[in-house]
């Protein structure tokens, strides 16, 4: 995803508990992981000692960003 894109992240087991994060880095560099949250963001979803959790995510799209920032292949999915 492009830098500065905002996404909503939540655990499938608790969709009412979520965090909004901004993409500001590339990675993670592990084939079985799709997102690396900061410790602060992670702590809003689970105890940090948990280490790795399953998540769902959704792009937060502002109307002005649709045509300019979000790649077509991502827009189709959200």
PyMOL Python script that loads the backbone (N, CA, C, O; Angstrom):
from pymol import cmd

cmd.read_pdbstr("""\
ATOM      1  N   UNK A   1       0.838  -1.177   0.000  1.00  0.00           N
ATOM      2  CA  UNK A   1       0.000   0.000   0.000  1.00  0.00           C
ATOM      3  C   UNK A   1       0.883   1.240   0.000  1.00  0.00           C
ATOM      4  O   UNK A   1       2.009   1.207   0.497  1.00  0.00           O
ATOM      5  N   UNK A   2       0.383   2.311  -0.546  1.00  0.00           N
ATOM      6  CA  UNK A   2       1.175   3.550  -0.570  1.00  0.00           C
ATOM      7  C   UNK A   2       1.404   4.095   0.841  1.00  0.00           C
ATOM      8  O   UNK A   2       0.575   3.913   1.732  1.00  0.00           O
ATOM      9  N   UNK A   3       2.534   4.762   1.024  1.00  0.00           N
ATOM     10  CA  UNK A   3       2.792   5.430   2.293  1.00  0.00           C
ATOM     11  C   UNK A   3       1.677   6.437   2.569  1.00  0.00           C
ATOM     12  O   UNK A   3       1.081   6.995   1.647  1.00  0.00           O
ATOM     13  N   UNK A   4       1.407   6.657   3.849  1.00  0.00           N
ATOM     14  CA  UNK A   4       0.393   7.586   4.335  1.00  0.00           C
ATOM     15  C   UNK A   4      -1.037   7.124   4.087  1.00  0.00           C
ATOM     16  O   UNK A   4      -1.972   7.899   4.290  1.00  0.00           O
ATOM     17  N   UNK A   5      -1.230   5.885   3.656  1.00  0.00           N
ATOM     18  CA  UNK A   5      -2.564   5.310   3.560  1.00  0.00           C
ATOM     19  C   UNK A   5      -3.008   4.923   4.966  1.00  0.00           C
ATOM     20  O   UNK A   5      -2.215   4.402   5.750  1.00  0.00           O
ATOM     21  N   UNK A   6      -4.263   5.175   5.282  1.00  0.00           N
ATOM     22  CA  UNK A   6      -4.796   4.799   6.585  1.00  0.00           C
ATOM     23  C   UNK A   6      -5.601   3.516   6.444  1.00  0.00           C
ATOM     24  O   UNK A   6      -6.335   3.326   5.475  1.00  0.00           O
ATOM     25  N   UNK A   7      -5.447   2.630   7.443  1.00  0.00           N
ATOM     26  CA  UNK A   7      -6.225   1.401   7.460  1.00  0.00           C
ATOM     27  C   UNK A   7      -6.796   1.170   8.853  1.00  0.00           C
ATOM     28  O   UNK A   7      -6.209   1.564   9.861  1.00  0.00           O
ATOM     29  N   UNK A   8      -7.943   0.527   8.881  1.00  0.00           N
ATOM     30  CA  UNK A   8      -8.564   0.092  10.127  1.00  0.00           C
ATOM     31  C   UNK A   8      -8.154  -1.358  10.330  1.00  0.00           C
ATOM     32  O   UNK A   8      -8.272  -2.169   9.411  1.00  0.00           O
ATOM     33  N   UNK A   9      -7.674  -1.693  11.518  1.00  0.00           N
ATOM     34  CA  UNK A   9      -7.199  -3.044  11.825  1.00  0.00           C
ATOM     35  C   UNK A   9      -7.955  -3.564  13.042  1.00  0.00           C
ATOM     36  O   UNK A   9      -8.105  -2.859  14.040  1.00  0.00           O
ATOM     37  N   UNK A  10      -8.436  -4.820  12.948  1.00  0.00           N
ATOM     38  CA  UNK A  10      -9.117  -5.448  14.064  1.00  0.00           C
ATOM     39  C   UNK A  10      -8.885  -6.953  14.050  1.00  0.00           C
ATOM     40  O   UNK A  10      -8.468  -7.519  13.039  1.00  0.00           O
ATOM     41  N   UNK A  11      -9.156  -7.584  15.168  1.00  0.00           N
ATOM     42  CA  UNK A  11      -9.044  -9.043  15.281  1.00  0.00           C
ATOM     43  C   UNK A  11     -10.369  -9.659  14.850  1.00  0.00           C
ATOM     44  O   UNK A  11     -11.427  -9.138  15.201  1.00  0.00           O
ATOM     45  N   UNK A  12     -10.333 -10.750  14.102  1.00  0.00           N
ATOM     46  CA  UNK A  12     -11.582 -11.400  13.690  1.00  0.00           C
ATOM     47  C   UNK A  12     -12.451 -11.814  14.877  1.00  0.00           C
ATOM     48  O   UNK A  12     -13.675 -11.866  14.761  1.00  0.00           O
ATOM     49  N   UNK A  13     -11.829 -12.105  16.005  1.00  0.00           N
ATOM     50  CA  UNK A  13     -12.564 -12.538  17.192  1.00  0.00           C
ATOM     51  C   UNK A  13     -13.200 -11.390  17.955  1.00  0.00           C
ATOM     52  O   UNK A  13     -14.043 -11.624  18.820  1.00  0.00           O
ATOM     53  N   UNK A  14     -12.815 -10.143  17.653  1.00  0.00           N
ATOM     54  CA  UNK A  14     -13.357  -8.980  18.364  1.00  0.00           C
ATOM     55  C   UNK A  14     -13.417  -7.777  17.432  1.00  0.00           C
ATOM     56  O   UNK A  14     -12.585  -6.877  17.541  1.00  0.00           O
ATOM     57  N   UNK A  15     -14.389  -7.743  16.513  1.00  0.00           N
ATOM     58  CA  UNK A  15     -14.448  -6.666  15.529  1.00  0.00           C
ATOM     59  C   UNK A  15     -14.785  -5.290  16.112  1.00  0.00           C
ATOM     60  O   UNK A  15     -14.589  -4.276  15.441  1.00  0.00           O
ATOM     61  N   UNK A  16     -15.285  -5.240  17.342  1.00  0.00           N
ATOM     62  CA  UNK A  16     -15.609  -3.946  17.952  1.00  0.00           C
ATOM     63  C   UNK A  16     -14.385  -3.223  18.501  1.00  0.00           C
ATOM     64  O   UNK A  16     -14.441  -2.027  18.789  1.00  0.00           O
ATOM     65  N   UNK A  17     -13.297  -3.939  18.642  1.00  0.00           N
ATOM     66  CA  UNK A  17     -12.047  -3.371  19.154  1.00  0.00           C
ATOM     67  C   UNK A  17     -11.096  -3.223  17.963  1.00  0.00           C
ATOM     68  O   UNK A  17     -10.671  -4.219  17.378  1.00  0.00           O
ATOM     69  N   UNK A  18     -10.765  -1.980  17.608  1.00  0.00           N
ATOM     70  CA  UNK A  18      -9.952  -1.747  16.417  1.00  0.00           C
ATOM     71  C   UNK A  18      -9.006  -0.581  16.628  1.00  0.00           C
ATOM     72  O   UNK A  18      -9.112   0.156  17.608  1.00  0.00           O
ATOM     73  N   UNK A  19      -8.086  -0.427  15.700  1.00  0.00           N
ATOM     74  CA  UNK A  19      -7.143   0.681  15.725  1.00  0.00           C
ATOM     75  C   UNK A  19      -7.004   1.191  14.285  1.00  0.00           C
ATOM     76  O   UNK A  19      -7.051   0.410  13.334  1.00  0.00           O
ATOM     77  N   UNK A  20      -6.834   2.489  14.141  1.00  0.00           N
ATOM     78  CA  UNK A  20      -6.575   3.104  12.841  1.00  0.00           C
ATOM     79  C   UNK A  20      -5.084   3.392  12.781  1.00  0.00           C
ATOM     80  O   UNK A  20      -4.538   4.053  13.664  1.00  0.00           O
ATOM     81  N   UNK A  21      -4.426   2.896  11.737  1.00  0.00           N
ATOM     82  CA  UNK A  21      -2.988   3.111  11.595  1.00  0.00           C
ATOM     83  C   UNK A  21      -2.670   3.692  10.224  1.00  0.00           C
ATOM     84  O   UNK A  21      -3.450   3.569   9.280  1.00  0.00           O
ATOM     85  N   UNK A  22      -1.513   4.322  10.138  1.00  0.00           N
ATOM     86  CA  UNK A  22      -1.031   4.905   8.886  1.00  0.00           C
ATOM     87  C   UNK A  22       0.158   4.089   8.397  1.00  0.00           C
ATOM     88  O   UNK A  22       1.058   3.765   9.172  1.00  0.00           O
ATOM     89  N   UNK A  23       0.157   3.762   7.121  1.00  0.00           N
ATOM     90  CA  UNK A  23       1.273   3.027   6.530  1.00  0.00           C
ATOM     91  C   UNK A  23       2.459   3.987   6.433  1.00  0.00           C
ATOM     92  O   UNK A  23       2.383   5.013   5.757  1.00  0.00           O
ATOM     93  N   UNK A  24       3.554   3.646   7.112  1.00  0.00           N
ATOM     94  CA  UNK A  24       4.731   4.517   7.091  1.00  0.00           C
ATOM     95  C   UNK A  24       6.031   3.743   6.913  1.00  0.00           C
ATOM     96  O   UNK A  24       7.118   4.284   7.115  1.00  0.00           O
ATOM     97  N   UNK A  25       5.914   2.478   6.536  1.00  0.00           N
ATOM     98  CA  UNK A  25       7.098   1.639   6.411  1.00  0.00           C
ATOM     99  C   UNK A  25       6.769   0.480   5.483  1.00  0.00           C
ATOM    100  O   UNK A  25       5.598   0.206   5.221  1.00  0.00           O
ATOM    101  N   UNK A  26       7.783  -0.191   4.991  1.00  0.00           N
ATOM    102  CA  UNK A  26       7.586  -1.402   4.183  1.00  0.00           C
ATOM    103  C   UNK A  26       7.895  -2.614   5.034  1.00  0.00           C
ATOM    104  O   UNK A  26       8.685  -2.553   5.976  1.00  0.00           O
ATOM    105  N   UNK A  27       7.264  -3.702   4.685  1.00  0.00           N
ATOM    106  CA  UNK A  27       7.453  -4.926   5.435  1.00  0.00           C
ATOM    107  C   UNK A  27       6.103  -5.374   5.938  1.00  0.00           C
ATOM    108  O   UNK A  27       5.111  -4.740   5.578  1.00  0.00           O
ATOM    109  N   UNK A  28       5.987  -6.382   6.717  1.00  0.00           N
ATOM    110  CA  UNK A  28       7.060  -7.151   7.316  1.00  0.00           C
ATOM    111  C   UNK A  28       7.745  -8.056   6.293  1.00  0.00           C
ATOM    112  O   UNK A  28       7.206  -8.326   5.220  1.00  0.00           O
ATOM    113  N   UNK A  29       8.899  -8.498   6.636  1.00  0.00           N
ATOM    114  CA  UNK A  29       9.675  -9.332   5.731  1.00  0.00           C
ATOM    115  C   UNK A  29       9.629 -10.781   6.189  1.00  0.00           C
ATOM    116  O   UNK A  29      10.660 -11.419   6.399  1.00  0.00           O
ATOM    117  N   UNK A  30       8.424 -11.278   6.336  1.00  0.00           N
ATOM    118  CA  UNK A  30       8.178 -12.656   6.731  1.00  0.00           C
ATOM    119  C   UNK A  30       7.008 -13.149   5.894  1.00  0.00           C
ATOM    120  O   UNK A  30       5.975 -12.482   5.840  1.00  0.00           O
ATOM    121  N   UNK A  31       7.139 -14.283   5.250  1.00  0.00           N
ATOM    122  CA  UNK A  31       6.151 -14.733   4.266  1.00  0.00           C
ATOM    123  C   UNK A  31       4.763 -14.972   4.842  1.00  0.00           C
ATOM    124  O   UNK A  31       3.786 -14.903   4.096  1.00  0.00           O
ATOM    125  N   UNK A  32       4.636 -15.245   6.114  1.00  0.00           N
ATOM    126  CA  UNK A  32       3.338 -15.534   6.708  1.00  0.00           C
ATOM    127  C   UNK A  32       2.694 -14.328   7.392  1.00  0.00           C
ATOM    128  O   UNK A  32       1.680 -14.477   8.074  1.00  0.00           O
ATOM    129  N   UNK A  33       3.262 -13.153   7.223  1.00  0.00           N
ATOM    130  CA  UNK A  33       2.730 -11.959   7.886  1.00  0.00           C
ATOM    131  C   UNK A  33       2.425 -10.884   6.865  1.00  0.00           C
ATOM    132  O   UNK A  33       3.128 -10.740   5.865  1.00  0.00           O
ATOM    133  N   UNK A  34       1.359 -10.124   7.130  1.00  0.00           N
ATOM    134  CA  UNK A  34       0.972  -9.087   6.181  1.00  0.00           C
ATOM    135  C   UNK A  34       1.144  -7.676   6.717  1.00  0.00           C
ATOM    136  O   UNK A  34       1.164  -6.718   5.943  1.00  0.00           O
ATOM    137  N   UNK A  35       1.268  -7.535   8.039  1.00  0.00           N
ATOM    138  CA  UNK A  35       1.329  -6.206   8.629  1.00  0.00           C
ATOM    139  C   UNK A  35       2.143  -6.253   9.910  1.00  0.00           C
ATOM    140  O   UNK A  35       2.032  -7.199  10.689  1.00  0.00           O
ATOM    141  N   UNK A  36       2.949  -5.244  10.124  1.00  0.00           N
ATOM    142  CA  UNK A  36       3.744  -5.124  11.342  1.00  0.00           C
ATOM    143  C   UNK A  36       3.274  -3.867  12.061  1.00  0.00           C
ATOM    144  O   UNK A  36       3.545  -2.754  11.610  1.00  0.00           O
ATOM    145  N   UNK A  37       2.579  -4.039  13.164  1.00  0.00           N
ATOM    146  CA  UNK A  37       2.051  -2.902  13.922  1.00  0.00           C
ATOM    147  C   UNK A  37       3.067  -2.388  14.920  1.00  0.00           C
ATOM    148  O   UNK A  37       3.927  -3.133  15.390  1.00  0.00           O
ATOM    149  N   UNK A  38       2.962  -1.113  15.237  1.00  0.00           N
ATOM    150  CA  UNK A  38       3.778  -0.571  16.319  1.00  0.00           C
ATOM    151  C   UNK A  38       3.312  -1.212  17.629  1.00  0.00           C
ATOM    152  O   UNK A  38       2.211  -1.756  17.707  1.00  0.00           O
ATOM    153  N   UNK A  39       4.147  -1.140  18.634  1.00  0.00           N
ATOM    154  CA  UNK A  39       3.803  -1.713  19.935  1.00  0.00           C
ATOM    155  C   UNK A  39       2.543  -1.053  20.495  1.00  0.00           C
ATOM    156  O   UNK A  39       1.686  -1.725  21.070  1.00  0.00           O
ATOM    157  N   UNK A  40       2.437   0.251  20.325  1.00  0.00           N
ATOM    158  CA  UNK A  40       1.267   0.974  20.837  1.00  0.00           C
ATOM    159  C   UNK A  40      -0.012   0.531  20.132  1.00  0.00           C
ATOM    160  O   UNK A  40      -1.027   0.298  20.788  1.00  0.00           O
ATOM    161  N   UNK A  41       0.026   0.412  18.810  1.00  0.00           N
ATOM    162  CA  UNK A  41      -1.151  -0.032  18.068  1.00  0.00           C
ATOM    163  C   UNK A  41      -1.506  -1.467  18.428  1.00  0.00           C
ATOM    164  O   UNK A  41      -2.677  -1.781  18.643  1.00  0.00           O
ATOM    165  N   UNK A  42      -0.510  -2.338  18.496  1.00  0.00           N
ATOM    166  CA  UNK A  42      -0.735  -3.749  18.847  1.00  0.00           C
ATOM    167  C   UNK A  42      -1.384  -3.869  20.219  1.00  0.00           C
ATOM    168  O   UNK A  42      -2.290  -4.678  20.421  1.00  0.00           O
ATOM    169  N   UNK A  43      -0.909  -3.051  21.163  1.00  0.00           N
ATOM    170  CA  UNK A  43      -1.415  -3.151  22.538  1.00  0.00           C
ATOM    171  C   UNK A  43      -2.897  -2.801  22.637  1.00  0.00           C
ATOM    172  O   UNK A  43      -3.545  -3.168  23.617  1.00  0.00           O
ATOM    173  N   UNK A  44      -3.443  -2.106  21.656  1.00  0.00           N
ATOM    174  CA  UNK A  44      -4.870  -1.802  21.656  1.00  0.00           C
ATOM    175  C   UNK A  44      -5.703  -3.001  21.197  1.00  0.00           C
ATOM    176  O   UNK A  44      -6.916  -3.042  21.402  1.00  0.00           O
ATOM    177  N   UNK A  45      -5.034  -3.976  20.571  1.00  0.00           N
ATOM    178  CA  UNK A  45      -5.736  -5.163  20.081  1.00  0.00           C
ATOM    179  C   UNK A  45      -5.488  -6.405  20.925  1.00  0.00           C
ATOM    180  O   UNK A  45      -6.354  -7.274  21.023  1.00  0.00           O
ATOM    181  N   UNK A  46      -4.310  -6.491  21.537  1.00  0.00           N
ATOM    182  CA  UNK A  46      -3.942  -7.671  22.322  1.00  0.00           C
ATOM    183  C   UNK A  46      -2.789  -7.326  23.244  1.00  0.00           C
ATOM    184  O   UNK A  46      -2.139  -6.293  23.089  1.00  0.00           O
ATOM    185  N   UNK A  47      -2.546  -8.202  24.202  1.00  0.00           N
ATOM    186  CA  UNK A  47      -1.373  -8.049  25.060  1.00  0.00           C
ATOM    187  C   UNK A  47      -0.124  -8.168  24.195  1.00  0.00           C
ATOM    188  O   UNK A  47      -0.051  -9.054  23.344  1.00  0.00           O
ATOM    189  N   UNK A  48       0.848  -7.304  24.391  1.00  0.00           N
ATOM    190  CA  UNK A  48       2.050  -7.341  23.559  1.00  0.00           C
ATOM    191  C   UNK A  48       2.821  -8.641  23.718  1.00  0.00           C
ATOM    192  O   UNK A  48       3.569  -9.025  22.819  1.00  0.00           O
ATOM    193  N   UNK A  49       2.656  -9.316  24.826  1.00  0.00           N
ATOM    194  CA  UNK A  49       3.341 -10.599  25.015  1.00  0.00           C
ATOM    195  C   UNK A  49       2.779 -11.689  24.103  1.00  0.00           C
ATOM    196  O   UNK A  49       3.395 -12.742  23.943  1.00  0.00           O
ATOM    197  N   UNK A  50       1.610 -11.439  23.503  1.00  0.00           N
ATOM    198  CA  UNK A  50       1.001 -12.401  22.577  1.00  0.00           C
ATOM    199  C   UNK A  50       1.891 -12.603  21.357  1.00  0.00           C
ATOM    200  O   UNK A  50       1.998 -13.713  20.836  1.00  0.00           O
ATOM    201  N   UNK A  51       2.523 -11.536  20.908  1.00  0.00           N
ATOM    202  CA  UNK A  51       3.485 -11.618  19.801  1.00  0.00           C
ATOM    203  C   UNK A  51       2.888 -11.484  18.428  1.00  0.00           C
ATOM    204  O   UNK A  51       3.104 -10.469  17.764  1.00  0.00           O
ATOM    205  N   UNK A  52       2.132 -12.487  17.970  1.00  0.00           N
ATOM    206  CA  UNK A  52       1.548 -12.487  16.632  1.00  0.00           C
ATOM    207  C   UNK A  52       0.068 -12.818  16.753  1.00  0.00           C
ATOM    208  O   UNK A  52      -0.306 -13.743  17.474  1.00  0.00           O
ATOM    209  N   UNK A  53      -0.780 -12.065  16.049  1.00  0.00           N
ATOM    210  CA  UNK A  53      -2.222 -12.315  16.080  1.00  0.00           C
ATOM    211  C   UNK A  53      -2.782 -12.300  14.660  1.00  0.00           C
ATOM    212  O   UNK A  53      -2.174 -11.749  13.743  1.00  0.00           O
ATOM    213  N   UNK A  54      -3.932 -12.906  14.504  1.00  0.00           N
ATOM    214  CA  UNK A  54      -4.663 -12.807  13.238  1.00  0.00           C
ATOM    215  C   UNK A  54      -5.403 -11.485  13.229  1.00  0.00           C
ATOM    216  O   UNK A  54      -5.954 -11.058  14.244  1.00  0.00           O
ATOM    217  N   UNK A  55      -5.410 -10.838  12.065  1.00  0.00           N
ATOM    218  CA  UNK A  55      -6.096  -9.552  11.944  1.00  0.00           C
ATOM    219  C   UNK A  55      -6.892  -9.501  10.650  1.00  0.00           C
ATOM    220  O   UNK A  55      -6.655 -10.265   9.714  1.00  0.00           O
ATOM    221  N   UNK A  56      -7.835  -8.584  10.630  1.00  0.00           N
ATOM    222  CA  UNK A  56      -8.505  -8.144   9.410  1.00  0.00           C
ATOM    223  C   UNK A  56      -8.157  -6.677   9.242  1.00  0.00           C
ATOM    224  O   UNK A  56      -7.844  -5.990  10.214  1.00  0.00           O
ATOM    225  N   UNK A  57      -8.212  -6.202   8.012  1.00  0.00           N
ATOM    226  CA  UNK A  57      -7.967  -4.779   7.809  1.00  0.00           C
ATOM    227  C   UNK A  57      -8.797  -4.276   6.646  1.00  0.00           C
ATOM    228  O   UNK A  57      -9.226  -5.039   5.781  1.00  0.00           O
ATOM    229  N   UNK A  58      -9.013  -2.965   6.651  1.00  0.00           N
ATOM    230  CA  UNK A  58      -9.781  -2.322   5.596  1.00  0.00           C
ATOM    231  C   UNK A  58      -9.192  -0.950   5.342  1.00  0.00           C
ATOM    232  O   UNK A  58      -8.886  -0.211   6.279  1.00  0.00           O
ATOM    233  N   UNK A  59      -9.034  -0.614   4.077  1.00  0.00           N
ATOM    234  CA  UNK A  59      -8.557   0.715   3.724  1.00  0.00           C
ATOM    235  C   UNK A  59      -9.568   1.759   4.134  1.00  0.00           C
ATOM    236  O   UNK A  59     -10.775   1.542   4.019  1.00  0.00           O
ATOM    237  N   UNK A  60      -9.088   2.882   4.609  1.00  0.00           N
ATOM    238  CA  UNK A  60      -9.941   4.033   4.876  1.00  0.00           C
ATOM    239  C   UNK A  60      -9.683   4.994   3.723  1.00  0.00           C
ATOM    240  O   UNK A  60      -8.600   5.567   3.599  1.00  0.00           O
ATOM    241  N   UNK A  61     -10.685   5.157   2.895  1.00  0.00           N
ATOM    242  CA  UNK A  61     -10.514   5.934   1.665  1.00  0.00           C
ATOM    243  C   UNK A  61     -11.289   7.239   1.761  1.00  0.00           C
ATOM    244  O   UNK A  61     -12.486   7.251   2.047  1.00  0.00           O
ATOM    245  N   UNK A  62     -10.592   8.321   1.519  1.00  0.00           N
ATOM    246  CA  UNK A  62     -11.229   9.630   1.408  1.00  0.00           C
ATOM    247  C   UNK A  62     -11.551   9.827  -0.071  1.00  0.00           C
ATOM    248  O   UNK A  62     -10.771   9.421  -0.933  1.00  0.00           O
ATOM    249  N   UNK A  63     -12.659  10.429  -0.363  1.00  0.00           N
ATOM    250  CA  UNK A  63     -13.087  10.590  -1.754  1.00  0.00           C
ATOM    251  C   UNK A  63     -11.998  11.195  -2.635  1.00  0.00           C
ATOM    252  O   UNK A  63     -11.807  10.743  -3.764  1.00  0.00           O
ATOM    253  N   UNK A  64     -11.284  12.199  -2.149  1.00  0.00           N
ATOM    254  CA  UNK A  64     -10.250  12.845  -2.967  1.00  0.00           C
ATOM    255  C   UNK A  64      -9.065  11.918  -3.243  1.00  0.00           C
ATOM    256  O   UNK A  64      -8.314  12.132  -4.194  1.00  0.00           O
ATOM    257  N   UNK A  65      -8.900  10.883  -2.403  1.00  0.00           N
ATOM    258  CA  UNK A  65      -7.777   9.966  -2.574  1.00  0.00           C
ATOM    259  C   UNK A  65      -8.065   8.840  -3.556  1.00  0.00           C
ATOM    260  O   UNK A  65      -7.135   8.208  -4.058  1.00  0.00           O
ATOM    261  N   UNK A  66      -9.312   8.585  -3.832  1.00  0.00           N
ATOM    262  CA  UNK A  66      -9.665   7.433  -4.656  1.00  0.00           C
ATOM    263  C   UNK A  66      -8.959   7.470  -6.004  1.00  0.00           C
ATOM    264  O   UNK A  66      -8.384   6.468  -6.431  1.00  0.00           O
ATOM    265  N   UNK A  67      -8.995   8.582  -6.659  1.00  0.00           N
ATOM    266  CA  UNK A  67      -8.412   8.666  -8.004  1.00  0.00           C
ATOM    267  C   UNK A  67      -6.901   8.863  -7.989  1.00  0.00           C
ATOM    268  O   UNK A  67      -6.234   8.536  -8.970  1.00  0.00           O
ATOM    269  N   UNK A  68      -6.351   9.386  -6.907  1.00  0.00           N
ATOM    270  CA  UNK A  68      -4.950   9.772  -6.936  1.00  0.00           C
ATOM    271  C   UNK A  68      -3.993   8.862  -6.181  1.00  0.00           C
ATOM    272  O   UNK A  68      -2.864   8.664  -6.629  1.00  0.00           O
ATOM    273  N   UNK A  69      -4.408   8.306  -5.055  1.00  0.00           N
ATOM    274  CA  UNK A  69      -3.450   7.603  -4.207  1.00  0.00           C
ATOM    275  C   UNK A  69      -3.638   6.091  -4.137  1.00  0.00           C
ATOM    276  O   UNK A  69      -2.660   5.360  -3.982  1.00  0.00           O
ATOM    277  N   UNK A  70      -4.852   5.619  -4.247  1.00  0.00           N
ATOM    278  CA  UNK A  70      -5.109   4.202  -4.048  1.00  0.00           C
ATOM    279  C   UNK A  70      -5.025   3.468  -5.380  1.00  0.00           C
ATOM    280  O   UNK A  70      -5.785   3.776  -6.298  1.00  0.00           O
ATOM    281  N   UNK A  71      -4.114   2.500  -5.506  1.00  0.00           N
ATOM    282  CA  UNK A  71      -3.994   1.759  -6.766  1.00  0.00           C
ATOM    283  C   UNK A  71      -5.296   1.055  -7.127  1.00  0.00           C
ATOM    284  O   UNK A  71      -6.040   0.623  -6.247  1.00  0.00           O
ATOM    285  N   UNK A  72      -5.562   0.944  -8.396  1.00  0.00           N
ATOM    286  CA  UNK A  72      -6.789   0.343  -8.890  1.00  0.00           C
ATOM    287  C   UNK A  72      -7.036  -1.047  -8.306  1.00  0.00           C
ATOM    288  O   UNK A  72      -8.159  -1.354  -7.905  1.00  0.00           O
ATOM    289  N   UNK A  73      -6.006  -1.891  -8.252  1.00  0.00           N
ATOM    290  CA  UNK A  73      -6.207  -3.258  -7.768  1.00  0.00           C
ATOM    291  C   UNK A  73      -6.637  -3.286  -6.303  1.00  0.00           C
ATOM    292  O   UNK A  73      -7.291  -4.240  -5.882  1.00  0.00           O
ATOM    293  N   UNK A  74      -6.290  -2.268  -5.515  1.00  0.00           N
ATOM    294  CA  UNK A  74      -6.738  -2.205  -4.124  1.00  0.00           C
ATOM    295  C   UNK A  74      -8.157  -1.641  -4.027  1.00  0.00           C
ATOM    296  O   UNK A  74      -8.949  -2.089  -3.197  1.00  0.00           O
ATOM    297  N   UNK A  75      -8.477  -0.668  -4.865  1.00  0.00           N
ATOM    298  CA  UNK A  75      -9.803  -0.064  -4.826  1.00  0.00           C
ATOM    299  C   UNK A  75     -10.889  -1.105  -5.109  1.00  0.00           C
ATOM    300  O   UNK A  75     -11.974  -1.033  -4.531  1.00  0.00           O
ATOM    301  N   UNK A  76     -10.618  -2.046  -5.968  1.00  0.00           N
ATOM    302  CA  UNK A  76     -11.607  -3.054  -6.341  1.00  0.00           C
ATOM    303  C   UNK A  76     -11.994  -3.939  -5.163  1.00  0.00           C
ATOM    304  O   UNK A  76     -13.100  -4.480  -5.137  1.00  0.00           O
ATOM    305  N   UNK A  77     -11.112  -4.093  -4.200  1.00  0.00           N
ATOM    306  CA  UNK A  77     -11.360  -4.999  -3.083  1.00  0.00           C
ATOM    307  C   UNK A  77     -12.029  -4.338  -1.896  1.00  0.00           C
ATOM    308  O   UNK A  77     -12.429  -5.032  -0.961  1.00  0.00           O
ATOM    309  N   UNK A  78     -12.164  -3.021  -1.899  1.00  0.00           N
ATOM    310  CA  UNK A  78     -12.716  -2.334  -0.730  1.00  0.00           C
ATOM    311  C   UNK A  78     -13.815  -1.390  -1.114  1.00  0.00           C
ATOM    312  O   UNK A  78     -14.391  -0.729  -0.249  1.00  0.00           O
TER     313      UNK A  78
END
""", "prot")
cmd.dss("prot")
cmd.show_as("cartoon", "prot")
cmd.util.cbc("prot")
cmd.orient("prot")
